[in-house]
């Protein structure tokens, strides 16, 4: 998948634990782990907003798009 979750990087920069963040935004530790590992098929904008508010960051600080030429061929 061309979307890479870089939430761990921002957690480290902010010296926060994923467990604490999960509790603050209302996710279970399992859901947080799946999000951090990119194992989710989707994420609500509300969840991204809460993460960004607490970590004082932008969505681009926790998500990145990686260009994959094979994926581009699927759109043609």
Buried (B, 14 or more C-beta within 10 A) or exposed (E): EEEEBBBEEBBEEBEBEBEEBBEBBEBEEEBBBBBBEEEEEEBEEEBBEBBBEBBEBEEEBBBEEEEEEEEEEEEE
